[in-house]
Amino acid sequence: MGSSADAAASVTVIAPNAMLADALATAAFVLGPAEGIQLFDRLGVDGLIISPGLDRHATRGMGDYH
C-alpha cells in the first residue's frame, strides 16, 4: 500500500488549463518545494508551494497574481 505525499501542505499552480494545473500540483506534492518549483520553472507555469512547516516557495511570476 502506498503512503500519502507529505512534502507539501498546499500547492497552487497557474497553468493554461485545469488538467495541467492539477497534474503539476500533484507532482509538486510528491516532489517537494525545491523540485516542484524547478519543475514549474522548466515548464513555464507559475506556482506556490507551502511546506509542512509553512515556508512559502514560489516562482518569480507568482508576484503577478496578488
mmCIF file of the N, C-alpha and C atoms, coordinates in Angstrom:
data_MODEL
# 
_entry.id   MODEL 
# 
loop_
_atom_site.group_PDB 
_atom_site.id 
_atom_site.type_symbol 
_atom_site.label_atom_id 
_atom_site.label_alt_id 
_atom_site.label_comp_id 
_atom_site.label_asym_id 
_atom_site.label_entity_id 
_atom_site.label_seq_id 
_atom_site.pdbx_PDB_ins_code 
_atom_site.Cartn_x 
_atom_site.Cartn_y 
_atom_site.Cartn_z 
_atom_site.occupancy 
_atom_site.B_iso_or_equiv 
_atom_site.pdbx_formal_charge 
_atom_site.auth_seq_id 
_atom_site.auth_comp_id 
_atom_site.auth_asym_id 
_atom_site.auth_atom_id 
_atom_site.pdbx_PDB_model_num 
ATOM 1   N N  . MET A 1 1  ? 0.852  -1.169 0.000   1.00 0.00 ? 1  MET A N  1 
ATOM 2   C CA . MET A 1 1  ? 0.000  0.000  0.000   1.00 0.00 ? 1  MET A CA 1 
ATOM 3   C C  . MET A 1 1  ? 0.898  1.232  0.000   1.00 0.00 ? 1  MET A C  1 
ATOM 4   N N  . GLY A 1 2  ? 0.546  2.236  -0.764  1.00 0.00 ? 2  GLY A N  1 
ATOM 5   C CA . GLY A 1 2  ? 1.327  3.473  -0.851  1.00 0.00 ? 2  GLY A CA 1 
ATOM 6   C C  . GLY A 1 2  ? 1.117  4.358  0.358   1.00 0.00 ? 2  GLY A C  1 
ATOM 7   N N  . SER A 1 3  ? 1.934  5.379  0.432   1.00 0.00 ? 3  SER A N  1 
ATOM 8   C CA . SER A 1 3  ? 1.784  6.350  1.512   1.00 0.00 ? 3  SER A CA 1 
ATOM 9   C C  . SER A 1 3  ? 1.380  7.692  0.922   1.00 0.00 ? 3  SER A C  1 
ATOM 10  N N  . SER A 1 4  ? 0.875  8.562  1.780   1.00 0.00 ? 4  SER A N  1 
ATOM 11  C CA . SER A 1 4  ? 0.437  9.867  1.294   1.00 0.00 ? 4  SER A CA 1 
ATOM 12  C C  . SER A 1 4  ? 1.640  10.762 1.025   1.00 0.00 ? 4  SER A C  1 
ATOM 13  N N  . ALA A 1 5  ? 1.469  11.683 0.087   1.00 0.00 ? 5  ALA A N  1 
ATOM 14  C CA . ALA A 1 5  ? 2.515  12.657 -0.227  1.00 0.00 ? 5  ALA A CA 1 
ATOM 15  C C  . ALA A 1 5  ? 2.466  13.742 0.835   1.00 0.00 ? 5  ALA A C  1 
ATOM 16  N N  . ASP A 1 6  ? 3.568  13.906 1.563   1.00 0.00 ? 6  ASP A N  1 
ATOM 17  C CA . ASP A 1 6  ? 3.568  14.887 2.647   1.00 0.00 ? 6  ASP A CA 1 
ATOM 18  C C  . ASP A 1 6  ? 4.703  15.896 2.528   1.00 0.00 ? 6  ASP A C  1 
ATOM 19  N N  . ALA A 1 7  ? 5.236  16.082 1.319   1.00 0.00 ? 7  ALA A N  1 
ATOM 20  C CA . ALA A 1 7  ? 6.328  17.026 1.108   1.00 0.00 ? 7  ALA A CA 1 
ATOM 21  C C  . ALA A 1 7  ? 5.829  18.459 1.002   1.00 0.00 ? 7  ALA A C  1 
ATOM 22  N N  . ALA A 1 8  ? 4.510  18.652 0.911   1.00 0.00 ? 8  ALA A N  1 
ATOM 23  C CA . ALA A 1 8  ? 3.934  19.993 0.829   1.00 0.00 ? 8  ALA A CA 1 
ATOM 24  C C  . ALA A 1 8  ? 2.599  19.998 1.565   1.00 0.00 ? 8  ALA A C  1 
ATOM 25  N N  . ALA A 1 9  ? 2.267  21.147 2.146   1.00 0.00 ? 9  ALA A N  1 
ATOM 26  C CA . ALA A 1 9  ? 0.971  21.304 2.805   1.00 0.00 ? 9  ALA A CA 1 
ATOM 27  C C  . ALA A 1 9  ? -0.071 21.832 1.828   1.00 0.00 ? 9  ALA A C  1 
ATOM 28  N N  . SER A 1 10 ? 0.380  22.646 0.871   1.00 0.00 ? 10 SER A N  1 
ATOM 29  C CA . SER A 1 10 ? -0.521 23.249 -0.106  1.00 0.00 ? 10 SER A CA 1 
ATOM 30  C C  . SER A 1 10 ? 0.249  23.567 -1.381  1.00 0.00 ? 10 SER A C  1 
ATOM 31  N N  . VAL A 1 11 ? -0.413 23.401 -2.517  1.00 0.00 ? 11 VAL A N  1 
ATOM 32  C CA . VAL A 1 11 ? 0.198  23.741 -3.810  1.00 0.00 ? 11 VAL A CA 1 
ATOM 33  C C  . VAL A 1 11 ? -0.843 24.457 -4.660  1.00 0.00 ? 11 VAL A C  1 
ATOM 34  N N  . THR A 1 12 ? -0.438 25.585 -5.243  1.00 0.00 ? 12 THR A N  1 
ATOM 35  C CA . THR A 1 12 ? -1.268 26.328 -6.188  1.00 0.00 ? 12 THR A CA 1 
ATOM 36  C C  . THR A 1 12 ? -0.493 26.453 -7.491  1.00 0.00 ? 12 THR A C  1 
ATOM 37  N N  . VAL A 1 13 ? -1.145 26.174 -8.605  1.00 0.00 ? 13 VAL A N  1 
ATOM 38  C CA . VAL A 1 13 ? -0.494 26.259 -9.913  1.00 0.00 ? 13 VAL A CA 1 
ATOM 39  C C  . VAL A 1 13 ? -1.361 27.101 -10.846 1.00 0.00 ? 13 VAL A C  1 
ATOM 40  N N  . ILE A 1 14 ? -0.724 28.041 -11.544 1.00 0.00 ? 14 ILE A N  1 
ATOM 41  C CA . ILE A 1 14 ? -1.379 28.829 -12.587 1.00 0.00 ? 14 ILE A CA 1 
ATOM 42  C C  . ILE A 1 14 ? -0.903 28.253 -13.922 1.00 0.00 ? 14 ILE A C  1 
ATOM 43  N N  . ALA A 1 15 ? -1.801 27.619 -14.641 1.00 0.00 ? 15 ALA A N  1 
ATOM 44  C CA . ALA A 1 15 ? -1.449 26.955 -15.900 1.00 0.00 ? 15 ALA A CA 1 
ATOM 45  C C  . ALA A 1 15 ? -2.517 27.261 -16.948 1.00 0.00 ? 15 ALA A C  1 
ATOM 46  N N  . PRO A 1 16 ? -2.234 26.963 -18.213 1.00 0.00 ? 16 PRO A N  1 
ATOM 47  C CA . PRO A 1 16 ? -3.192 27.263 -19.283 1.00 0.00 ? 16 PRO A CA 1 
ATOM 48  C C  . PRO A 1 16 ? -4.535 26.541 -19.153 1.00 0.00 ? 16 PRO A C  1 
ATOM 49  N N  . ASN A 1 17 ? -4.542 25.396 -18.461 1.00 0.00 ? 17 ASN A N  1 
ATOM 50  C CA . ASN A 1 17 ? -5.809 24.680 -18.286 1.00 0.00 ? 17 ASN A CA 1 
ATOM 51  C C  . ASN A 1 17 ? -5.795 23.916 -16.966 1.00 0.00 ? 17 ASN A C  1 
ATOM 52  N N  . ALA A 1 18 ? -6.986 23.559 -16.509 1.00 0.00 ? 18 ALA A N  1 
ATOM 53  C CA . ALA A 1 18 ? -7.140 22.915 -15.205 1.00 0.00 ? 18 ALA A CA 1 
ATOM 54  C C  . ALA A 1 18 ? -6.477 21.547 -15.137 1.00 0.00 ? 18 ALA A C  1 
ATOM 55  N N  . MET A 1 19 ? -6.514 20.794 -16.221 1.00 0.00 ? 19 MET A N  1 
ATOM 56  C CA . MET A 1 19 ? -5.925 19.457 -16.213 1.00 0.00 ? 19 MET A CA 1 
ATOM 57  C C  . MET A 1 19 ? -4.417 19.527 -15.980 1.00 0.00 ? 19 MET A C  1 
ATOM 58  N N  . LEU A 1 20 ? -3.746 20.466 -16.644 1.00 0.00 ? 20 LEU A N  1 
ATOM 59  C CA . LEU A 1 20 ? -2.310 20.634 -16.448 1.00 0.00 ? 20 LEU A CA 1 
ATOM 60  C C  . LEU A 1 20 ? -2.010 21.133 -15.040 1.00 0.00 ? 20 LEU A C  1 
ATOM 61  N N  . ALA A 1 21 ? -2.787 22.098 -14.559 1.00 0.00 ? 21 ALA A N  1 
ATOM 62  C CA . ALA A 1 21 ? -2.577 22.622 -13.207 1.00 0.00 ? 21 ALA A CA 1 
ATOM 63  C C  . ALA A 1 21 ? -2.719 21.514 -12.167 1.00 0.00 ? 21 ALA A C  1 
ATOM 64  N N  . ASP A 1 22 ? -3.727 20.668 -12.330 1.00 0.00 ? 22 ASP A N  1 
ATOM 65  C CA . ASP A 1 22 ? -3.949 19.565 -11.394 1.00 0.00 ? 22 ASP A CA 1 
ATOM 66  C C  . ASP A 1 22 ? -2.794 18.574 -11.422 1.00 0.00 ? 22 ASP A C  1 
ATOM 67  N N  . ALA A 1 23 ? -2.341 18.215 -12.610 1.00 0.00 ? 23 ALA A N  1 
ATOM 68  C CA . ALA A 1 23 ? -1.234 17.258 -12.730 1.00 0.00 ? 23 ALA A CA 1 
ATOM 69  C C  . ALA A 1 23 ? 0.045  17.810 -12.105 1.00 0.00 ? 23 ALA A C  1 
ATOM 70  N N  . LEU A 1 24 ? 0.327  19.087 -12.349 1.00 0.00 ? 24 LEU A N  1 
ATOM 71  C CA . LEU A 1 24 ? 1.550  19.682 -11.804 1.00 0.00 ? 24 LEU A CA 1 
ATOM 72  C C  . LEU A 1 24 ? 1.464  19.867 -10.294 1.00 0.00 ? 24 LEU A C  1 
ATOM 73  N N  . ALA A 1 25 ? 0.290  20.193 -9.786  1.00 0.00 ? 25 ALA A N  1 
ATOM 74  C CA . ALA A 1 25 ? 0.124  20.311 -8.336  1.00 0.00 ? 25 ALA A CA 1 
ATOM 75  C C  . ALA A 1 25 ? 0.353  18.957 -7.668  1.00 0.00 ? 25 ALA A C  1 
ATOM 76  N N  . THR A 1 26 ? -0.177 17.906 -8.266  1.00 0.00 ? 26 THR A N  1 
ATOM 77  C CA . THR A 1 26 ? 0.033  16.561 -7.722  1.00 0.00 ? 26 THR A CA 1 
ATOM 78  C C  . THR A 1 26 ? 1.513  16.201 -7.729  1.00 0.00 ? 26 THR A C  1 
ATOM 79  N N  . ALA A 1 27 ? 2.195  16.504 -8.822  1.00 0.00 ? 27 ALA A N  1 
ATOM 80  C CA . ALA A 1 27 ? 3.634  16.230 -8.902  1.00 0.00 ? 27 ALA A CA 1 
ATOM 81  C C  . ALA A 1 27 ? 4.396  16.999 -7.834  1.00 0.00 ? 27 ALA A C  1 
ATOM 82  N N  . ALA A 1 28 ? 4.033  18.254 -7.608  1.00 0.00 ? 28 ALA A N  1 
ATOM 83  C CA . ALA A 1 28 ? 4.732  19.069 -6.611  1.00 0.00 ? 28 ALA A CA 1 
ATOM 84  C C  . ALA A 1 28 ? 4.517  18.534 -5.198  1.00 0.00 ? 28 ALA A C  1 
ATOM 85  N N  . PHE A 1 29 ? 3.333  17.994 -4.913  1.00 0.00 ? 29 PHE A N  1 
ATOM 86  C CA . PHE A 1 29 ? 3.093  17.383 -3.606  1.00 0.00 ? 29 PHE A CA 1 
ATOM 87  C C  . PHE A 1 29 ? 4.066  16.237 -3.366  1.00 0.00 ? 29 PHE A C  1 
ATOM 88  N N  . VAL A 1 30 ? 4.386  15.490 -4.405  1.00 0.00 ? 30 VAL A N  1 
ATOM 89  C CA . VAL A 1 30 ? 5.299  14.350 -4.290  1.00 0.00 ? 30 VAL A CA 1 
ATOM 90  C C  . VAL A 1 30 ? 6.755  14.808 -4.283  1.00 0.00 ? 30 VAL A C  1 
ATOM 91  N N  . LEU A 1 31 ? 7.098  15.749 -5.164  1.00 0.00 ? 31 LEU A N  1 
ATOM 92  C CA . LEU A 1 31 ? 8.487  16.200 -5.311  1.00 0.00 ? 31 LEU A CA 1 
ATOM 93  C C  . LEU A 1 31 ? 8.976  17.053 -4.152  1.00 0.00 ? 31 LEU A C  1 
ATOM 94  N N  . GLY A 1 32 ? 8.099  17.843 -3.579  1.00 0.00 ? 32 GLY A N  1 
ATOM 95  C CA . GLY A 1 32 ? 8.501  18.783 -2.540  1.00 0.00 ? 32 GLY A CA 1 
ATOM 96  C C  . GLY A 1 32 ? 8.781  20.157 -3.132  1.00 0.00 ? 32 GLY A C  1 
ATOM 97  N N  . PRO A 1 33 ? 8.982  21.150 -2.262  1.00 0.00 ? 33 PRO A N  1 
ATOM 98  C CA . PRO A 1 33 ? 9.106  22.534 -2.713  1.00 0.00 ? 33 PRO A CA 1 
ATOM 99  C C  . PRO A 1 33 ? 10.235 22.812 -3.703  1.00 0.00 ? 33 PRO A C  1 
ATOM 100 N N  . ALA A 1 34 ? 11.440 22.410 -3.413  1.00 0.00 ? 34 ALA A N  1 
ATOM 101 C CA . ALA A 1 34 ? 12.576 22.762 -4.279  1.00 0.00 ? 34 ALA A CA 1 
ATOM 102 C C  . ALA A 1 34 ? 12.408 22.176 -5.678  1.00 0.00 ? 34 ALA A C  1 
ATOM 103 N N  . GLU A 1 35 ? 12.141 20.886 -5.749  1.00 0.00 ? 35 GLU A N  1 
ATOM 104 C CA . GLU A 1 35 ? 11.992 20.240 -7.055  1.00 0.00 ? 35 GLU A CA 1 
ATOM 105 C C  . GLU A 1 35 ? 10.690 20.644 -7.743  1.00 0.00 ? 35 GLU A C  1 
ATOM 106 N N  . GLY A 1 36 ? 9.654  20.906 -6.966  1.00 0.00 ? 36 GLY A N  1 
ATOM 107 C CA . GLY A 1 36 ? 8.389  21.349 -7.542  1.00 0.00 ? 36 GLY A CA 1 
ATOM 108 C C  . GLY A 1 36 ? 8.528  22.693 -8.241  1.00 0.00 ? 36 GLY A C  1 
ATOM 109 N N  . ILE A 1 37 ? 9.199  23.642 -7.593  1.00 0.00 ? 37 ILE A N  1 
ATOM 110 C CA . ILE A 1 37 ? 9.415  24.961 -8.201  1.00 0.00 ? 37 ILE A CA 1 
ATOM 111 C C  . ILE A 1 37 ? 10.291 24.833 -9.445  1.00 0.00 ? 37 ILE A C  1 
ATOM 112 N N  . GLN A 1 38 ? 11.300 23.978 -9.393  1.00 0.00 ? 38 GLN A N  1 
ATOM 113 C CA . GLN A 1 38 ? 12.139 23.749 -10.580 1.00 0.00 ? 38 GLN A CA 1 
ATOM 114 C C  . GLN A 1 38 ? 11.298 23.213 -11.740 1.00 0.00 ? 38 GLN A C  1 
ATOM 115 N N  . LEU A 1 39 ? 10.389 22.306 -11.442 1.00 0.00 ? 39 LEU A N  1 
ATOM 116 C CA . LEU A 1 39 ? 9.507  21.759 -12.472 1.00 0.00 ? 39 LEU A CA 1 
ATOM 117 C C  . LEU A 1 39 ? 8.638  22.861 -13.069 1.00 0.00 ? 39 LEU A C  1 
ATOM 118 N N  . PHE A 1 40 ? 8.046  23.685 -12.221 1.00 0.00 ? 40 PHE A N  1 
ATOM 119 C CA . PHE A 1 40 ? 7.199  24.781 -12.707 1.00 0.00 ? 40 PHE A CA 1 
ATOM 120 C C  . PHE A 1 40 ? 7.994  25.712 -13.616 1.00 0.00 ? 40 PHE A C  1 
ATOM 121 N N  . ASP A 1 41 ? 9.190  26.082 -13.167 1.00 0.00 ? 41 ASP A N  1 
ATOM 122 C CA . ASP A 1 41 ? 10.037 26.976 -13.968 1.00 0.00 ? 41 ASP A CA 1 
ATOM 123 C C  . ASP A 1 41 ? 10.373 26.349 -15.323 1.00 0.00 ? 41 ASP A C  1 
ATOM 124 N N  . ARG A 1 42 ? 10.718 25.075 -15.298 1.00 0.00 ? 42 ARG A N  1 
ATOM 125 C CA . ARG A 1 42 ? 11.098 24.376 -16.526 1.00 0.00 ? 42 ARG A CA 1 
ATOM 126 C C  . ARG A 1 42 ? 9.932  24.326 -17.525 1.00 0.00 ? 42 ARG A C  1 
ATOM 127 N N  . LEU A 1 43 ? 8.707  24.219 -17.006 1.00 0.00 ? 43 LEU A N  1 
ATOM 128 C CA . LEU A 1 43 ? 7.539  24.103 -17.877 1.00 0.00 ? 43 LEU A CA 1 
ATOM 129 C C  . LEU A 1 43 ? 6.866  25.447 -18.162 1.00 0.00 ? 43 LEU A C  1 
ATOM 130 N N  . GLY A 1 44 ? 7.373  26.513 -17.567 1.00 0.00 ? 44 GLY A N  1 
ATOM 131 C CA . GLY A 1 44 ? 6.838  27.844 -17.848 1.00 0.00 ? 44 GLY A CA 1 
ATOM 132 C C  . GLY A 1 44 ? 5.495  28.153 -17.220 1.00 0.00 ? 44 GLY A C  1 
ATOM 133 N N  . VAL A 1 45 ? 5.216  27.551 -16.064 1.00 0.00 ? 45 VAL A N  1 
ATOM 134 C CA . VAL A 1 45 ? 3.992  27.872 -15.332 1.00 0.00 ? 45 VAL A CA 1 
ATOM 135 C C  . VAL A 1 45 ? 4.377  28.516 -14.009 1.00 0.00 ? 45 VAL A C  1 
ATOM 136 N N  . ASP A 1 46 ? 3.422  29.183 -13.385 1.00 0.00 ? 46 ASP A N  1 
ATOM 137 C CA . ASP A 1 46 ? 3.678  29.784 -12.084 1.00 0.00 ? 46 ASP A CA 1 
ATOM 138 C C  . ASP A 1 46 ? 3.042  28.944 -10.997 1.00 0.00 ? 46 ASP A C  1 
ATOM 139 N N  . GLY A 1 47 ? 3.662  28.977 -9.826  1.00 0.00 ? 47 GLY A N  1 
ATOM 140 C CA . GLY A 1 47 ? 3.131  28.192 -8.733  1.00 0.00 ? 47 GLY A CA 1 
ATOM 141 C C  . GLY A 1 47 ? 3.615  28.653 -7.382  1.00 0.00 ? 47 GLY A C  1 
ATOM 142 N N  . LEU A 1 48 ? 2.888  28.214 -6.374  1.00 0.00 ? 48 LEU A N  1 
ATOM 143 C CA . LEU A 1 48 ? 3.192  28.499 -4.974  1.00 0.00 ? 48 LEU A CA 1 
ATOM 144 C C  . LEU A 1 48 ? 3.091  27.189 -4.212  1.00 0.00 ? 48 LEU A C  1 
ATOM 145 N N  . ILE A 1 49 ? 4.133  26.871 -3.452  1.00 0.00 ? 49 ILE A N  1 
ATOM 146 C CA . ILE A 1 49 ? 4.135  25.658 -2.635  1.00 0.00 ? 49 ILE A CA 1 
ATOM 147 C C  . ILE A 1 49 ? 4.366  26.071 -1.190  1.00 0.00 ? 49 ILE A C  1 
ATOM 148 N N  . ILE A 1 50 ? 3.494  25.615 -0.304  1.00 0.00 ? 50 ILE A N  1 
ATOM 149 C CA . ILE A 1 50 ? 3.639  25.842 1.128   1.00 0.00 ? 50 ILE A CA 1 
ATOM 150 C C  . ILE A 1 50 ? 4.105  24.528 1.741   1.00 0.00 ? 50 ILE A C  1 
ATOM 151 N N  . SER A 1 51 ? 5.243  24.582 2.432   1.00 0.00 ? 51 SER A N  1 
ATOM 152 C CA . SER A 1 51 ? 5.798  23.368 3.037   1.00 0.00 ? 51 SER A CA 1 
ATOM 153 C C  . SER A 1 51 ? 5.012  23.007 4.297   1.00 0.00 ? 51 SER A C  1 
ATOM 154 N N  . PRO A 1 52 ? 5.200  21.791 4.815   1.00 0.00 ? 52 PRO A N  1 
ATOM 155 C CA . PRO A 1 52 ? 4.541  21.411 6.063   1.00 0.00 ? 52 PRO A CA 1 
ATOM 156 C C  . PRO A 1 52 ? 4.897  22.351 7.224   1.00 0.00 ? 52 PRO A C  1 
ATOM 157 N N  . GLY A 1 53 ? 6.084  22.959 7.171   1.00 0.00 ? 53 GLY A N  1 
ATOM 158 C CA . GLY A 1 53 ? 6.490  23.930 8.189   1.00 0.00 ? 53 GLY A CA 1 
ATOM 159 C C  . GLY A 1 53 ? 6.000  25.336 7.899   1.00 0.00 ? 53 GLY A C  1 
ATOM 160 N N  . LEU A 1 54 ? 5.158  25.482 6.877   1.00 0.00 ? 54 LEU A N  1 
ATOM 161 C CA . LEU A 1 54 ? 4.533  26.739 6.452   1.00 0.00 ? 54 LEU A CA 1 
ATOM 162 C C  . LEU A 1 54 ? 5.496  27.726 5.800   1.00 0.00 ? 54 LEU A C  1 
ATOM 163 N N  . ASP A 1 55 ? 6.605  27.216 5.249   1.00 0.00 ? 55 ASP A N  1 
ATOM 164 C CA . ASP A 1 55 ? 7.505  28.059 4.463   1.00 0.00 ? 55 ASP A CA 1 
ATOM 165 C C  . ASP A 1 55 ? 6.903  28.229 3.074   1.00 0.00 ? 55 ASP A C  1 
ATOM 166 N N  . ARG A 1 56 ? 7.067  29.426 2.514   1.00 0.00 ? 56 ARG A N  1 
ATOM 167 C CA . ARG A 1 56 ? 6.493  29.764 1.209   1.00 0.00 ? 56 ARG A CA 1 
ATOM 168 C C  . ARG A 1 56 ? 7.563  29.631 0.127   1.00 0.00 ? 56 ARG A C  1 
ATOM 169 N N  . HIS A 1 57 ? 7.263  28.892 -0.930  1.00 0.00 ? 57 HIS A N  1 
ATOM 170 C CA . HIS A 1 57 ? 8.161  28.712 -2.073  1.00 0.00 ? 57 HIS A CA 1 
ATOM 171 C C  . HIS A 1 57 ? 7.351  29.059 -3.319  1.00 0.00 ? 57 HIS A C  1 
ATOM 172 N N  . ALA A 1 58 ? 7.819  30.042 -4.096  1.00 0.00 ? 58 ALA A N  1 
ATOM 173 C CA . ALA A 1 58 ? 7.034  30.495 -5.243  1.00 0.00 ? 58 ALA A CA 1 
ATOM 174 C C  . ALA A 1 58 ? 7.919  30.755 -6.449  1.00 0.00 ? 58 ALA A C  1 
ATOM 175 N N  . THR A 1 59 ? 7.336  30.608 -7.625  1.00 0.00 ? 59 THR A N  1 
ATOM 176 C CA . THR A 1 59 ? 8.019  31.026 -8.844  1.00 0.00 ? 59 THR A CA 1 
ATOM 177 C C  . THR A 1 59 ? 8.048  32.553 -8.861  1.00 0.00 ? 59 THR A C  1 
ATOM 178 N N  . ARG A 1 60 ? 8.962  33.110 -9.624  1.00 0.00 ? 60 ARG A N  1 
ATOM 179 C CA . ARG A 1 60 ? 9.065  34.573 -9.702  1.00 0.00 ? 60 ARG A CA 1 
ATOM 180 C C  . ARG A 1 60 ? 7.765  35.215 -10.166 1.00 0.00 ? 60 ARG A C  1 
ATOM 181 N N  . GLY A 1 61 ? 7.080  34.575 -11.069 1.00 0.00 ? 61 GLY A N  1 
ATOM 182 C CA . GLY A 1 61 ? 5.859  35.141 -11.625 1.00 0.00 ? 61 GLY A CA 1 
ATOM 183 C C  . GLY A 1 61 ? 4.664  35.152 -10.695 1.00 0.00 ? 61 GLY A C  1 
ATOM 184 N N  . MET A 1 62 ? 4.717  34.453 -9.581  1.00 0.00 ? 62 MET A N  1 
ATOM 185 C CA . MET A 1 62 ? 3.573  34.432 -8.670  1.00 0.00 ? 62 MET A CA 1 
ATOM 186 C C  . MET A 1 62 ? 3.279  35.813 -8.103  1.00 0.00 ? 62 MET A C  1 
ATOM 187 N N  . GLY A 1 63 ? 4.258  36.683 -8.060  1.00 0.00 ? 63 GLY A N  1 
ATOM 188 C CA . GLY A 1 63 ? 4.023  38.043 -7.585  1.00 0.00 ? 63 GLY A CA 1 
ATOM 189 C C  . GLY A 1 63 ? 3.048  38.803 -8.466  1.00 0.00 ? 63 GLY A C  1 
ATOM 190 N N  . ASP A 1 64 ? 2.875  38.349 -9.702  1.00 0.00 ? 64 ASP A N  1 
ATOM 191 C CA . ASP A 1 64 ? 1.954  38.993 -10.634 1.00 0.00 ? 64 ASP A CA 1 
ATOM 192 C C  . ASP A 1 64 ? 0.490  38.725 -10.290 1.00 0.00 ? 64 ASP A C  1 
ATOM 193 N N  . TYR A 1 65 ? 0.232  37.780 -9.391  1.00 0.00 ? 65 TYR A N  1 
ATOM 194 C CA . TYR A 1 65 ? -1.139 37.359 -9.102  1.00 0.00 ? 65 TYR A CA 1 
ATOM 195 C C  . TYR A 1 65 ? -1.637 37.802 -7.734  1.00 0.00 ? 65 TYR A C  1 
ATOM 196 N N  . HIS A 1 66 ? -1.107 38.878 -7.184  1.00 0.00 ? 66 HIS A N  1 
ATOM 197 C CA . HIS A 1 66 ? -1.549 39.363 -5.854  1.00 0.00 ? 66 HIS A CA 1 
ATOM 198 C C  . HIS A 1 66 ? -3.020 39.650 -5.875  1.00 0.00 ? 66 HIS A C  1 
# 
